[in-house]
């Protein structure tokens, strides 16, 4: 596990799901962490209590990343609390499933404003603090939907495809400041909403569709983020790495996993 002692991290959308596990990981590696949330206050506070009980420096801050003024206020709070900012994980996102014919301007704008605009302005604001520090790490949590998708994910896939392009753009612009910008694109990663918002979800059935033979978990994603946040990744920038158990490498929709003992 790479050492992040003395580093300051902001993880957006980290009260639940993948972001929650990323916050845990960065704290375990030694970073001081700001847990951002928009609506899940109870979940954010429970994570703060958990991490503080383990001796980690952490606090929660409510902010909607789609609102640039709130983003700036959040970054100011991080610097006020911890004195600097070294790591940004752009994890906050929404993914309503809406068929093309049913898409409204309000839904489209909300998805793109949160997932793409929020990513850009969080990066822009945090980069200014990182420049003062002389280095930094920005990790954008994208999705396999940025490259290959399914019906109903028009706004979401557009936002994640835009995030992949933005990752490359930011990497070029920030490289002279020794700020690395990379992306992580998860596939099927089981989080709370799978059980509350997806009535047909079945772990075993979905796992059999994936070459590795199982669905992913948040702790399949967090170690990669921890690596990209560390000095071990200093010569990696502008990349988006997929974490999907091999799903996007497969042409057909279903194939029996090849097991070692077969």
N, C-alpha and C positions, 0 to 999 in steps of 0.2 A: 504494500500500500504506500503510494507516494506521499511525501511529507508536505503538508500545507501549513505548517506552523507559522504563525505571524501573518497569514494571508486573510483578507477580508472578502467575503462572498455574499452576493445577492442572488437569491433564487426566486424567480417570479413564479407565481402559481404553485407554491410549494406546501400548501396545507394538506393536500391530498395526492394520491396517485403517484406517478413517476416523480414529480417534483418533491414530494415528501421524502422519498427514498434518497433522492439526490442530496437534499439538505442533510439527511442523516450521514451520508457518505462523506460529504465535505467536512462536516463537523468531526467525524471519526478520524479524518486525515489531519485534523488540527486547525482547520479554518474557523474563524468567527463568522457566523452566518445570520443574515437577515432573511426571515421567512416572510415572503409576500403573499397576500391573499386578497381577494376581492369580496367574497361573500362568506367563506367558510371560517368564521372567527373561532368557533369552538375547536375545530380541528387544528387550526394554527396554534392556539394557546396550549392545546394538549401536547403538541410537538415541542413547543418551547419548554414546557414542564419536563417532558421526557429528556430532552437534551441537556437542560440545566442540571437535572439530577445526575447526569453522567459527567458533569464538570465542564460542559462546553459553554462558550460565550455565544449567546443567541438571543434574538428578540424578533417579534412579529410586527409587521407594518401593513396596514390596509391601504391599498391603492389599486385603482383600475388602470392597467397599462395602456388602455386605449385613450386615456386622458393625459396629454403631454404635461400639463401642469402638475398632475398627481405624480407622474414619473419623476419630474424634477424634485418635487418635495420629498419623495421617497429616497432618492439618491442623497439629497442633503441630509436626511435623517441618518442614513448609514454612515456618512462621513462624520456627522456629529457624534454618533455613538461610538464608532470604532476608529476614527481618525483618518481613514483612507478607504479605498476600494480597489481590489485586485482582480476579482473574478465575478463575471456576470453569467448567469445561466438563464436564458430566455426560454422559460418553460410554459408560461401562461398561455392557454389556448382554449377555444371553444370549437365544437364540431357538430353542430346540428345536422341531422340527416334530412335533406329537403330535395325533392325531385326538381329538376330544372323548371318544369311548368308551374311549380308552386313557389319558386323562389321570389322573395320580395326584396325591394331595395333596402329595407330596414335590416333584414336578416343578413343580406350580403355585406352591408356596411359594417355591421357589428362583428362578423367573423373576420373580415379583412382588417378592420381597425384593431381588433384585439391581437390577432395572430401575426400580422405583417407590420402594420404601422407601429404597434406596440413594441415589436422586436427592434425596429429601426430606431425609435426614439429612446428606448432603454439603452441600446448600444451607443447612440450618439452622446447621451448624457453621461453614461459611465465611462466612455472613452476619454472624456475630458479629465476625469479624475485619474484614470490610468496613465495618461500622458504625464501628469505631475509626478506619478510614482515611477515612471520610466519603463513600465512594462505592464502587461495585463493579459487576461484570458477571457474571451467571450465564447460561450458555447450555446448554440441555437438548437433547441429541441424541435426538429422537423418531424417528418413522418414518411412512411413508404408511400403515402398518398401524394407526395410531391412528385413521384415518378410514375406510379401505377395506381389505379384507383378503381372505384366501383360506383354504381348509380347512387345518386343522392348526396354526393360529397363535392359538388361543384365549387362552392365557395371555399370549403376547407382545403381541397386539393389545390386550388389556385393560390391560396395563401401559403401553403407549404412549398409549392413549386417556386413561388416568389421568394420564400425564405431561403431556399437552396441557392438561388441566384444572388440574393442579398449577402449570403455568407461569403461567397467568392468576392463580391464587390468590396465588402467591408475589410476582408482579409488584405486585399491589395492596398486599400487606402490607409490601413492602420499598421501595416508591416514596418514602415519606417520608424514607428514609435515603439517597436517591439511588443506590439499587441497582437496576439494570435486569435484568429476567428475561425472556429470550426463548427460543424453541425453533427447532430446525431439523429438518425431517422429510425425510430422504433417501428416494428410491425405490430402483431397482436400481443399486447402487453396487458395482462389481467389487472385491472384496477377496480375501484369501488363501483364506478358507473356501469360496468359490465353486468352487475347484478341488479342495479336499480333502473337502468335505462334501456337495456337490451334483453327483452323477455325471452328471446330464443337462444341466448348464449348458454353453451354447455362446454365446460373445460375439456372434457375428454373428446368430444366430437370435433371441436375446433383444433385441438392438439393433433389429431390424426391427419389433418389437412396440411400440417407443417412438416417439412422434411426432417427436422430434428425430433419430431414425434411428440411435441408438447407445446403449449402456449408459453409465451414469455412472462416474466415477472419483473416488477420494478427493479429488483436487485440484479437483473440481467443488464440493465441500462446504466445504473448508477456508477459501477466501476469504470466504465468507459469515460463518463463525464469526469470522474475523479482523476483519471489519467490525463485527459485533455486540459484539466485545470492546473496540472502540475508542471514542473520544469522538465519532466521527462518528455513532454510534447513540444519543446521549444522550436523544433524545426518542422513542425506540422502546422500548416495554415491553409485556409480556403477549401477544406475537405468536408464532405458530409458522409459519415460512416453509417451504414445500415445495420440495425440489430433486429433481425427478424427470423432467426432460426433457419434461414435459407429460403424463405418463401419467395422472395423476389428473384431468386436465381432459377426458379422453376417455371417451365413453360406451361404445363398442364395444371388444371385447377386442383387435382388431387393425385398423389402418388404415395404408395406405401413407403414408410421410412425404411431405409436400409440399415439393418442392425449389424453390429460387429460379429455376432455369432451366427449369422446366416451364411 
